[in-house]
Amino acid sequence: MDRRVADTPEIDWSKYPLPRVRHHVNSQAYLPASQHHLLPEWYPPVRHSIEWGLWFQNGCQADVLDIGCGRGAFLLRHALAFPELNILGLEVRQILTTWINNVALGENLKNAHAEWYSMANGLNWIAPSSVQYAVYLFPDPWPKQRHHKRRAFSAEFLELLHRVLVPGGRLWLATDRPEVDDFQRKILSGSDLFTVSPNLTDEEWPFPFTTDQQMFCQSKDIPYVRYYAERRS
């Protein structure tokens, strides 16, 4: 939290102690609702439509998707830096979305919302060609082979993003795990929906704020890569 305080003094972080979080959630949360006979109480709500005014003061749709927003450092700073954009975070851990939304409410960030949601259920409730860009930063690596199916990144994931992004919209990517980078690039190379950029330098990366994992990597001198995939028309 010290790095958050130093980087974003505009937010009174002392008012919002981070909750204790189990790193992993029930594996069934990564399966679509259609594969459950009965949805358990701990399963994220399934969305079919949304009244954007419930999430954003201006009543407009999301401009930016932060997929797997985690503890929300990037999402909250994003909303603070770009008040004209509605920033929507999607996160499978409810305790974190509740915490992020409490911070947004307490700091009057009316363009930020984190939704408890499983990407396994798609994005059909978001209009086609409506999102300016999306970020998918430092996702859970799920290193064991048998757990790879829990990774959100897939050919179907790219199809979802291609549908909701505007033409030329970018999916910004970052990871400190070489095996995740290889996994994602292999999927991207097999898709004709996106054009992939080279790795980006600090000067080329457009966001002046960081994720929690990026702060950790910087503090430990752990290398990471950043690049984008741009939607083809």
Secondary structure, DSSP 8 states (H G I E B T S, - for coil): -HHHHHH-TTS-GGGS------S---GGGGS-GGG-SS--TTS----S---GGGT-TT----SEEEET-TT-HHHHHHHHH-TTS-EEEEES-HHHHHHHHHHHHHTT-TTEEEEE--GGG-STTS-TT-EEEEEEES-----SGGGGGG-S-SHHHHHHHHHHEEEEEEEEEEES-HHHHHHHHHHHHT-SSEEE-----TTT---SS--HHHHHHHHHT---EEEEEEE--
